[in-house]
Each structure stands twice: as structure tokens, then as C-alpha cells.
Amino acid sequence: MMGAPTVLLVLNARSSDARSAALSLIGQFAALNVDVRVVSSEAAELGELSGSEMGGVLLVDPGPTASAGCDVVVVLGGDGTILRAAEWARDAATPLLGVNLGHVGFLAESEEEDMASVVSAIVNRTWQVEERLALEISIFFDDGTTASTWALNEVSVEKVARQRMIQVLVEVDGRPLSTWGCDGVVCASPTGSTAYAFSAGGPVVWPEVAAMLVVPLSAHALFARPMVISPRSVVALDVASQSPAVVWADGRRSFEVPQGARIEVRASDQPVHFARVLTAPFTDRLVAKFELPVAGWRGRRSE
């Protein structure tokens, strides 16, 4: 019989609600013999754990290896906190279990009132693992240098100067598609379809659909519509204007890109794993998160 799981606890340390929830979880896990790890920089914000290992909590360094040896990463906060935790969980393929203590918190399936169910699922190892497509990003500069990163939600190429658009030549699978004079272009995963791409007018894509989205930002062009493309495709964005641009990955990692830079985006071979403890389908989560009007629904008609 397997022993109690090991949990990496990640929180929005600036939130008093997240700090209180973290201390409560640490106490509950200690009573249930669950091993807990906390990133040292966040433990300092908890006060009681600063600079020591108290209550069986092990302090670990932040970084891609933070979740190594853990069974699950429990995240207390909003989507930004989950995106940060993904950076510490992806390499080790450790699943993320998000508890929303932010606003919409679309990446988190659980709310604060579900905490008891979360604890029970962890202790009894009853979570289900769901794979989410991630994006691999390669940046090629005119001087021959390169840079690379990845994203769970999206990569965006955006203008820096507020008063000037940028010119972006969009290419799909080695063939030119169109040049857009625009504020930028977003390439998103299905997970990111409810984030930046959604606010730019892109479609909502169900998480189990393998696809990539290309969404122009305020483009001045006859053909400038959001597109859903194959996960086997490669999207290239060539910066064709002299106006400065910046590449953002999940709004967390950025690279300045001058004229002549090329950004290639493809589906990554390395997904991000999520731990699911609730059985609600994505449709129900969509309705709940966006408070969609469903009054009058009478359910499925009998055969």
C-alpha cells in the first residue's frame, strides 16, 4: 500500500487569504502525515516557517526542480499563481491542483469552499491527471542569436510604442498567410483560449481539443480573423516593421525583438499536467466562471 503523498504548496504570498489557507492546509496535512514542501521565498512570507523546517515542512529552492519527488502541486491563488507553479511542475510532470483564491481563476477547478474535498482527494490519491497542450517558442534574431521558451496559455508579439503599430507577417507551415499592421498577435493553446486570446475576440476551445489559436490584436487588414489550426502546424511571426516589439510568454517571460526577428510557435512534446478532483465538465466550469445565463434550461429530453 502506498504511503501518504508528498505535496508542493505554492501560494500567492501577497494575499492574506492565500497565506491563511496555506497555514491551514499545512496543519491539516501534518495531522494526516502528508509531507509538505514550500518554496523558500514563499515560506518567508508565512512567518511561522521562515528559515526553518517546522511542522514537517521542507523548504525547497524555486525553479524547475522544485516539484521533483512530489506527487502533486497544490496552488493557492489565481491564474497568475498557477502559471508560476507550472514553471516548477512541468519538467517533473507533476500535476497541478489549483484552488482559486483570485478573481475568475479559470485554471483552477476548485474554490475555497472545496478545500475539504481537495484534502480528501490528496490523502486518498483520488485525483485524475489531465494533460494540457503547451507551446514551444523559438526566437531567431538577425544577428544569428536565438532564444527559446514555452507557454501554457499563450505567446504574444506586441508593440512597445503606444502610438505606432507593428507589421507582422504571419506564416503557417512554411507558407505566407498575411501581413498585419496591428497592435500584436497572440498564439494560444486551448487552455489559453479563455485568457488573453479570449479578451482579443478569439474562440473558446475545449481543453481536450488539440489545436492552436492565432488571434490578431487590433489588426488593420481585410483578413484579420481568429484562426484555429492544427497542433501539427508551425506558426511563424516575422517582425517586418521598424517599430520595436516584445514577445511575452504567459505574461511572465519577455524578449525584446527588433525588425527582422522571427518567432516560431509549435505544440510542445512536453505537456503540463493538471490534477482534477471534481467531476464537473468543462461546460459547467465555463458557465460558473463567466456567470453565463442558463435560467430556463430544462435538461436533456427523454428518448
KEPA-531686 format. One record per residue: x, y, z of N, C-alpha, C in turn; residue in three letters. Coordinates in steps of 0.001 Angstrom, whole numbers, plus 524288, in hexadecimal, padded with zeros to 5 digits. Layout:
! residues N
XYZXYZXYZALA
...
! end
This chain:
! residues 303
803537FB558000080000800008000080375804DA80000MET
80235808857FCA88055C80D407FC408047F810AC80105MET
808AC813668029180840816E7806FD805BD81C0280584GLY
805A781FA18093580352824C1808498066A8279F80413ALA
803C682AC0800E08067982D817FCA6809D6831FB7FEA6PRO
80D33833D67FB2D81061838717FC3F80E4383CEA7F8F4THR
80D85841717FB7380AF6845E17F8FE80EA384A8D7F8F5VAL
80F0684D287F4628117F852477F42F80D288564F7F471LEU
80D7D859C47F8358098285DC97F8FB80B84862EF7F6C3LEU
80897865197F2FD809FC86A0A7F08B8058386DDA7F187VAL
806CA872A37F2FF802B4876607F4558040587BD27F26CLEU
8000987EFE7F1F8800BB884907F116801EC887047F65FASN
806E9887967F7848088D8893E7FCBA806CF88EC17FE11ALA
80532891D07FA2A8035F8971E7FB3C7FDB88973A7FD19ARG
7FB05892D57FC937F585892847FE1B7F5018906F803A3SER
7F2668935B806F97F1918918980C5D7EE2388CAD80C6FSER
7EA6688C51808BF7E717887AA808717EA53882DF8070FASP
7EDF388386803617F14087F1E801D17F4E487D818063DALA
7F6FE88152809127FA6F87FFD80D757F76B87D09811ADARG
7F2BF87ED8812EC7EF8F87C35816E57EE28876AE81525SER
7EC9F8762B8101D7EB408710780E137EFF786D5F80E20ALA
7F49786F7380CF57F95586C4280CEE7FA9386A2D81263ALA
7FA4C86D9F8163E7FB6786BE981B957F76B867E481D6BLEU
7F2788689481BE67EE78864C281D477EF9085F7F81ABBSER
7F10185F99815B07F22C85AB8812F77F6E9858018154CLEU
7FAE285B028169C7FF91858B9818F27FE32855D981DF7ILE
7FADA85840821227F925855B7825F77F60D850BD824F4GLY
7F27D850EE8211C7EF6584C4E81FDD7F2CC847F081DAAGLN
7F65F8494B81A3C7F9CA84558817F67FD5F842E981C12PHE
7FF368461D81FB48029284410823DE7FFA283FFE82717ALA
7FAA7841198282F7F78683D7182B447F67A838628284EALA
7F6BE838A68231A7F5A28341481FD97FA9C8318F81DC0LEU
7FF1A8333881FC4804348311681E4880585831E481887ASN
803788361A8163E804CC8377D810E4809AB83AEA81100VAL
80D9D8397880DFA8126383C9180DB8811708417A80A7BASP
81302845F780C958121484AF5809FE8173D84DAE808F2VAL
817BB84FC48043C81C3485302802D681A3C8586880154ARG
81D3E85C59802A681BE7861BE8015F820CA864537FF30VAL
82024867597FB098248B86A387F8D48267986E347FCCAVAL
82B9486E767FD8482DD887196801BA82C348774E80184SER
82BF08798D7FCCC82A8687F157FC5D824F0880177FE12SER
8218687C357FD9C81C1E87CD67FF4E81B7D87B8980510GLU
81EA1877D9806F281E618767780C7781FB287B2380FE1ALA
8233B87E7C80DFE824AC88321810F681FF8886A0811F1ALA
81C3E8869E80E4A81795889D380EE8813C888784812DDGLU
814688828B81414810D988019817CF812618811C81D72LEU
817158830781E52818AD8846E8239D81A2487FC5826DAGLY
8165A87C6B827F981748877F882B6981B408741F82938GLU
81BF5874348240081F758706B8219D824AB872BB82009LEU
82540877D0820A4829CF87A7D81E8E82EE287846820B0SER
83248876A181D05837918750281E67837F086FDD82137GLY
833D486CB08214D83419867C48242C83068863C4821D4SER
830AB85F12823DA82D0D85AF18226D8299A859E48272BGLU
824E985C128272B8215F85B6F82B9B81C9F8585C829E5MET
81A8D8554182D51815E68523F82C1D816B284E75827A1GLY
81B7884C9D826D881C83848E7822B481CE984B4E81D54GLY
81D0F8507681CFE81D5E8531B817EB82311853868163DVAL
8241C851F081167829538524580F3582994856F180B8CLEU
82D7A85A3D80C3C82E2485EC0808D78318385D368042FLEU
82FBE85EC07FF748328E85D797FAAC8339D862797F79DVAL
83775862397F437838CC866BB7F0FD834FA8673E7EC74ASP
833AE86C0D7EAE38305486CBF7E64F8332D86B157E15EPRO
8303C8697B7DD6F83299867DD7D88E83018862F57D669GLY
831DB861307D1E082F7485CB27CF3D82FA7857A27D25CPRO
8333E857467D636833A8852687D93F830C0852A67DE68THR
82DEE856DE7DF5F82B5B8578B7E4748277E8532B7E5A7ALA
824DD8511F7E19D820E084D1C7E28D822E5847997E1D7SER
827F8846F97E0D782A29841BA7E01D8293783E6D7E4FDALA
82730839CA7E43582616836527E8A0820CC837327EB1AGLY
81DDC83B0A7E93B818A283C1B7EB598147F839437E814CYS
81032837FC7EA9580BE1835717E7D8808298395E7E56BASP
807BC83DF37E7C18041D841E47E5D9805E38473F7E7C0VAL
804AE84B4B7E4B5805B7850AC7E6438006F8533B7E76FVAL
7FFA2854E47EC2E7FAD88579A7EDAD7FBD785D6E7ED56VAL
7F89B860287EA4C7F96A865B27E9497F4EA868D27EBA3VAL
7F63D86C917EEF07F25A86FF07F1787F2EE8756C7EF43LEU
7EF27877167EC1F7EF7787C417E9C57EC3E87C7B7E4D2GLY
7EDB187FFD7E1467EAFE880837DC507EE1C87E247D7E7GLY
7ECAD87F8F7D31C7EF3E87D4D7CE8A7F50787EAA7CE48ASP
7F67A883637CFF87FBF6884DF7CFE87FF448815D7D355GLY
7FD2487FD37D7CE7FFF987C5B7DB5880082876F17D8F2THR
7FC74875327D6337FCB5870147D3AA800B08701A7CF3BILE
800F58745A7CC52804D9874B57C82280A61874857CA5BLEU
80B22876FF7CED78104A876CA7D1678116C8713C7D344ARG
80D8A86EBD7D59080E46869627D76C80F66865A97D2E9ALA
80D1C866B67CE5680E0F8635A7C9CF813CB863487C856ALA
81685867A67C93681C17867E77C81081F308643F7CB9BGLU
81D10863117D02881FBC85FB17D3EA81DDE85A0D7D39ETRP
819BE859097D08B8176C853D07D06D81824851067CB38ALA
818CA853FA7C6F9818A1851A07C1C481D1084DC67C0DEARG
821D784F237C2388264984BAF7C11F825CC8467F7C3F3ASP
82393846927C88F822FE841C87CB9D81DD583F067CA7AALA
81A928414F7C7038156C83F217C5AF8120983E747CA87ALA
812B1841F87CE4C80F89841D07D30E80A67844AF7D215THR
805F2842407D328800F5844C87D2027FFC8849577D5AAPRO
7FD3284D487D37D7FBB1851F47D6647F6008517A7D828LEU
7F517852AF7DD167EFC6852BC7DF1E7EEBD858447E136LEU
7EBB085B457DE4C7EADE860BD7DFA67E6058619B7E2ECGLY
7E69E864C67E7057E2338668E7EA327E1D586C6E7E96FVAL
7DD9A86E2F7E71A7DD1D873A77E5A17DC3D877257EA5CASN
7DFD787AC67EB2A7DF3587ECE7EF2C7DFCF884277EC9FLEU
7DF728843F7E75B7DFE68891D7E47F7DA9F88B037E2A5GLY
7DA5A88CC47DDAC7D57688EBE7DB897D2D588A617D86FHIS
7D33188A927D33B7D0BB886757D0277D369881347D117VAL
7D895881337D0F87DB8887C797D2317DA06877DF7CEC8GLY
7DA5E8787E7C99F7D8728746F7C6217DBC486F897C637PHE
7E0C386FF17C75A7E42486B587C75D7E337867DA7CC1FLEU
7E0FA86A107D0337DFF4867097D4FA7DA7A864C17D4BBALA
7DA1985FBE7D5AC7D4EB85D627D57D7D22485DB17DAC3GLU
7D50C85E707DEFE7D2C585E607E4357D281863E07E67CSER
7CEAF864BA7E9D07CE12869A67EC957CF61868C57F257GLU
7CF9E86D067F53D7D11786C9E7FAC17CD68869057FDC2GLU
7C8668691E7FC677C4A3865D37FF357C554860027FDF7GLU
7C88C85EBC7FA027C98F859417F8AC7CE56857117FB78ASP
7D086859FB7FF297D57F8587A801897D54C8531380410MET
7D102851C8806917D09B84CAB8091C7D0EB8484A8050FALA
7CE6C84917800907CEA28452B7FC617D420844BA7FA2BSER
7D6DA849277F9E47DC3A849257F7FA7DFB6845EF7FB9CVAL
7DF4B846EE800A97E2728440C804807E14883E3680431VAL
7DC4983CDC803EC7DAC98375D803A17DCF1834BD7FEB9SER
7DC95837747FA567DE7A835387F56E7E45B8345A7F591ALA
7E72B837EF7F8117ECDC837647F85E7EE57832E07FBF1ILE
7EBF1832AC800817ED3282E89804467EC048292A80200VAL
7E7A8828CB7FF237E603823C17FCFA7E7E5822D17F765ASN
7EAE9826917F55A7ED108262A7F00D7E8CC8251F7EBF9ARG
7E4988280C7EC427E0368271B7E8B07DFD482B2D7E45ETHR
7E3EC82E457E3927E3B48320C7DF567E49F82F4C7DA17TRP
7E2AD831BB7D5F27E39282FEE7D0A57E73B833BD7CDE7GLN
7EADD831B47CAE07EEAE835087C83B7ECC8836587C2BBVAL
7ECF383B577C17A7EB5B83D437BC557EFF58400C7B9CDGLU
7F12583EA17B5007F576841217B22E7F387845F07AF49GLU
7F68B84A2D7AF947F55384EEA7ACB77F9B5850347A8E9ARG
7F83B851557A41D7FC00852B67A0187FEDD857BD7A189LEU
803F9857B97A1078072D85C667A1D78098F85E0879CA1ALA
80B68862CE79C6580DAC864F87979F813958657A7982ELEU
81659863F17941781C0586496793DF81D2F869547907BGLU
8208586CCB792538217C871C378FAB827478725678E8BILE
82886873707899B82DEF874667880182E35879D07858ESER
8322A87CD57871B832DE88221785178381C882677824CILE
838098843D77D6C83CBA884A177A4283DBB88A6B7790FPHE
8425D88C3477A6A843D5891A6779868473E89215774A9PHE
84763896BF7726484A65897AD76DA08503C896B676E49ASP
8522D8975677316857CD896AC773EA85962890F6774AFASP
8559588D6D77410856BE887DE77480855CE88591779DFGLY
854B4888D677DC28539B886D97830184DF6884E078348THR
84D038818E78718847C987F58787CE8464A87F7978D91THR
8415087EE478E8B83F4D87E66793DC83AAE87AA9793A8ALA
8399287842797F9835278749D7980C83285874C079D5FSER
82D7E8738479D6682A80873217A234825A586FE57A104THR
8220286FB67A49481D3486CC87A3C6818C186FB07A670TRP
813F586E0D7A55680F75870987A7BD80B1586CA07A879ALA
8084186D3A7ACA48039486A137AD917FED486CAA7AB19LEU
7FE43871C57ABCC7F9C8874A17A9AF7FABF876B07A431ASN
7FEA787A267A3B37FF6F87CAD79EAD804C287F3B79E3DGLU
80644880417995B80AB3883A77982D8087E88822794F6VAL
80A3888CDA7962180864891637933480D058948E79144SER
80C69896AD78C928101A89A7978A7380D3389FA678A6DVAL
80F248A38E78D5080C358A86078E1380F9F8AD2A78D11GLU
80D088B16678BB680FD28B64C78AED8119F8B86C79030LYS
815C88BB717900F817C28BE04794BE815FA8C3AF794DEVAL
8166B8C65479073814DE8CBD77901F80EF28CC3A78F88ALA
80C7C8CEF07932B806C78CF417932B804A08D1C278E38ARG
8077D8D58578C04805858D88E787A4806918D60E78254GLN
809568D1A67822780AB58CF5277D1F809508C98577CFEARG
807238C7D577895806168C255777C580B238BF8277642MET
80AD78BA667764880F188B7427743580D188B43C76F79ILE
810978B2E876BFB80F538AFBF7676D8112F8AA2D76877GLN
80D928A6897683580ED68A1127693C80D2089DC176495VAL
810D389B027624080F9E8975275E0D80EA3891FA76086LEU
809F488FF275F9B8085E88AF9761F3809288869775DF6VAL
80BAD8828075FC180CCA87DFD75C6B80ADD8791175F2DGLU
8086F8758B75C43806A78709075E6E808D186C2775B16VAL
80BA18689D75D8B80DE48641175AEE811328659475634ASP
81453869AD756E1817F986B31752DC815A786E4574E61GLY
810A286FBF74EC780E1F872B774AAC80C1C877E574CE0ARG
80CE587C4874A0E80B1F8815874C0580533881A874C10PRO
80315883EB7502D7FD6588470750BA7FB9888A1074FE2LEU
7FDDD88DB0752DA7FC608932E752538001B8968575583SER
8006889B84754258033289F52757547FF318A2C575A09THR
7FFBE8A34075F0D7FC1A8A6677621C7FEE28AB277645DTRP
7FCA78AFC37636C7FE198B4547667A7FAAF8B43C76B4AGLY
7FD068B37B76FCC7F9D48B2227745E7FC818B3CD77973CYS
7F9A38B30B77DB77FBF18B3C3782E17FF138AEFA78483ASP
7FDFD8AA8F781FB800CE8A5C97833C7FDE48A10278153GLY
8000F89C73782797FDBF8976E781127FE56893CB785BCVAL
7FA2C890EB786E67FA4088D1978B227F9D8887A6788D0VAL
7FD4C8842778A667FCD787E917893D7FBAC87BD178E64CYS
7F7448791D78E957F581876EE7938C7F485871197932BALA
7F4D186E86797997F34D86912798257ED7D868DD7997BSER
7EB098643E7996B7E5A5863DC79B3F7E4FD865E07A0D3PRO
7E8D1864CA7A42A7E88C866C87A9847E87B86CB57A98CTHR
7EB8686F227A61C7EBCA874CB7A5DF7E757877527A2E8GLY
7E3CD874227A0BB7DF848766379DAE7DBC98798E7A10ESER
7DBDC878B87A62B7D87C87BBA7A9AA7DB6E8802F7AC53THR
7E02E881397AA817E3648854C7ACEC7E401889E37A927ALA
7E8CA88B507A7D57E9E088FD47A4837E71E88F5D79F3BTYR
7E75B88AB279CDE7E4F2889E2797BE7DF1788AE5797F2ALA
7DCA08897A79C357D70288A5479CD27D5C18902A79CFBPHE
7D8DC8931E79FE77D7F6898BE7A04F7D8E089B7879B1ASER
7DBDB898FB797917DCE789B36792697D8F98996578E52ALA
7D4FE8967F78FFC7D0EB894CD78C5F7D18F88F5B78A43GLY
7D52488C5478C877D5ED886FB78ABE7D1C88835178CD6GLY
7D13F87EAA78A887CD4F87AE278C447CF03877F47912CPRO
7CB39875EC794067CC5A87263798627CD0A86CE97962CVAL
7D15986A6B7978C7D27E86522795AF7D2828617879A60VAL
7CFA085D3679A017CF6B8597579E517D4D98572679F3ATRP
7D65C856527A4217DBC6854B97A55C7DD8684FB77A2ABPRO
7D9E784C1F7A1A77DB838473079F4B7DC418478C79969GLU
7DB0584BFF7971C7DBDB84CC4791827E19784E2479091VAL
7E41F84B2378D467E99384C3C78BF47E9AF850287877BALA
7EB3A854F4788A67EB3D85915784AF7EE8085DA4786A2ALA
7EFB28613D7830B7F22986631784737EEDA86A967823AMET
7EEF086F0F784D17EC058739B783207EFC9877E378163LEU
7EE4D87AB977D527F11887F6C77BAF7ED21883DB77BB1VAL
7EE10887D477EF47EA4F88C0E77FA17ED0B8914A77EE3VAL
7EB8B8946077AF47EDE78999477A3B7EBC889D7077E3APRO
7EF018A13C77FA27ED6D8A54C7834E7ECC48AA6F7804ELEU
7E7DD8AC1E77FD07E6A38B12177D467E96D8B1AB7780ASER
7E8B08ADCC774AC7EB618ADC776FA17E8688B10576B9EALA
7EB3E8B40D768977E90B8B711764447EA088B3F775F44HIS
7E6678B07075E0A7E70B8AD1E759777E1BE8AAE7757F7ALA
7E1178A9A4752FE7DC2F8A76C7512B7DB468A21475394LEU
7DF6689EEF753C17DF02899C5756307E1F5899EC75B56PHE
7DF1689A4975F8B7E18689A7B764BD7DDC48980C7689FALA
7DD0689302768117D9668902976B6B7DC5B88C2076EAFARG
7DA5788AE37734E7DCC1886B67765E7DC968819577352PRO
7E0AC87E84773D37E10887994770FF7E2588752E774C7MET
7E01A870A1773C47E14F86BDA776AD7E4238683A772E7VAL
7E8CE866A4774577EC0B86399770BB7EDDD85E887734AILE
7F00885B317701A7F1B385600771D17F60D85656775DFSER
7F61D852C0779A57FA708529A77D667FF7E850B277AE3PRO
7FF2D84EC377615803E784D147734F8063A8517D7700EARG
8038C855EB76FE28056485A5676CCB8099385D6576FB1SER
80C848606E76CB08104F8641176EE080EB58698A76D1FVAL
80DF586D02770DB80C9A8726D76FBD81189875AF7704AVAL
8129E878EA76C558171787C7276C9C8151F8820A76C33ALA
8174A8856E76F75815F388AF676F8781AEF88E0776E85LEU
81B2D8909676A0281FB9893BF7689281E938997A769B3ASP
821D789BE976CE18213A8A17776E17823718A48C76981VAL
81FE38A71F76693821758A9A1761B2821E08AF8B7621FALA
820B38B1CB7669D820CA8B78076727825708B93B76A6ASER
8269F8BE4076A0382ADD8C06776D22829218C198772B8GLN
8240D8C1B0773A38221E8C2B8778E8823B68BE3777C84SER
825688BF6678144827118BB3E784D4822818B7C978674PRO
823B98B2E27877C81FCF8AF1D7892B821FB8ABF278DB3ALA
81E848A93E7905C8201B8A5F9794C581D0F8A0E179486VAL
81FAF89C9C795C481D328977D7961A81C368964E79BDDVAL
81762894D379D0D815F6893467A25E8143088D937A25ATRP
8160E88A837A61381450885257A6D381157884DB7ABF7ALA
80C49883E87AB8F808DB883A97B02A808F6888AD7B35CASP
80A9288D077B0FF80AE2891F27B3D680F02891F67B816GLY
8128E88E127B7FB8166488D837BC2B81C0688E117BA41ARG
81D1588C4A7B5828226188C867B3638223288FB97AE65ARG
825D18935E7ADC68259B896E67A94E82AE58974A7A692SER
82AA18988D7A17782F468994079E3782E3A89DD179A8APHE
831C08A19279A57831448A5C179689832D78A3B17912CGLU
82FBD8A4F678D2C830D88A2F6787EE830E48A7887840CVAL
8353F8A85F7816B835A28AC9D77D96833968AAE377849PRO
833B68AE797749C832468AD3676F40835A48A8B776D44GLN
8332C8A51B76A84835FE8A09C7686F835CD89BD676BEBGLY
833EF89C63770A683391897DA7742082F318943C7724DALA
82FEB88F517735A82C1688B55771CE82AAE8881B7769FARG
8259D8876E7778A823BE8846A77C06820D787FAF779F5ILE
8228987B1177B5B81FF087646779B481D39873C377E5DGLU
8185D8722777D848152E86FE5781AD8131886AA177FD9VAL
813B5866BF78323811C186180781E680FE385EF0786ECARG
80CC185ADC7865C80B1C857D278AE680FDB8550178D27ALA
810518553279246814BC852B9794DF813C984CE6795A9SER
817FF849EE7959A817A88445A796E38170A8438179CBDASP
817DB8479D79FC8817AD847297A574812EA84A267A786GLN
80EC5847747A8FF80A0A84A1A7AACA80A9284BED7B06DPRO
8069684E9C7B2358060984FE67B7C3801A484C797B9E7VAL
8028684A377BE7D7FEAF846AE7C0CF7FB888497A7C50AHIS
7F6798487B7C4FF7F30184A887C9097F089846007CC01PHE
7EFDC846B67D1117ED20842D97D4477E77F844A07D4EFALA
7E3D6841497D38D7DE4D842817D3FB7DBD583F4A7D85BARG
7D908841FC7DBC57D66E83F467E0187D08783FC57DFBBVAL
7CEA1843387DC5E7C909843EF7DBAD7C7678419C7D671LEU
7C27D83FFD7D6117C0AB83D587D1587BDA9840F67CDB3THR
7BD33845ED7CF027BA2F849907CBC17BCAB84A037C661ALA
7B98A849B97C22B7BBAC84A5B7BCE37BD4384FFC7BBDDPRO
7C032850BA7B7AA7C225855EF7B65D7BDA6859C57B580PHE
7B957857EB7B34D7B4DB85B607B2697B30685DCF7B785THR
7B2B685AB57BBA17B0FB85CC17C0AE7B4E4860B87C2DCASP
7B9DD85FAC7C2147BDD68635B7C3F07BD808687A7C0F2ARG
7BC77868137BBDC7BBF086CB87B8A07B757870117BA83LEU
7B2FD86D8A7BB8E7AE578704E7BD777AF65872D37C2B9VAL
7B1F686FF87C63F7B2F6871FD7CB807B6DB8767C7CB78ALA
7BB16875F37C87D7BF32879EA7C8957BD6487F067C613LYS
7BA6087E8F7C1D17B8A3883487BF167B313884DE7C08DPHE
7B0CF881F97C4447AB7B883267C6197A7BA883AD7C17DGLU
7A7C987FBD7BE1F7A49487FD47B96E79ED487ECA7BABFLEU
79B34881547B8027959B880A77B9327938887B7F7B711PRO
791E38780A7BA7578FC2872FC7B8C778A68871FB7BB2EVAL
787FA876177BD50782C5875807BF9577EF8873B47BB5AALA
77BAA870067BCC4777DE86DF47B90D77986868E87B67FGLY
77E7C867597B75D78040862617B52677D4185DE17B7A0TRP
77B1685A7B7B466777CC856377B65377A81850EF7B609ARG
77F53850F47B4517823684C127B43D78111848D47AF68GLY
78398844617AF167830F840ED7AA9C77DA583E897AA77ARG
77B4E83E7B7A5CB7762E83C0C7A52E776C8836197A546ARG
7730A833877A79C7731482DE37A7CF7720782BAC7A266SER
77445827197A155773968249679C2676E0C8229679B9FGLU
! end
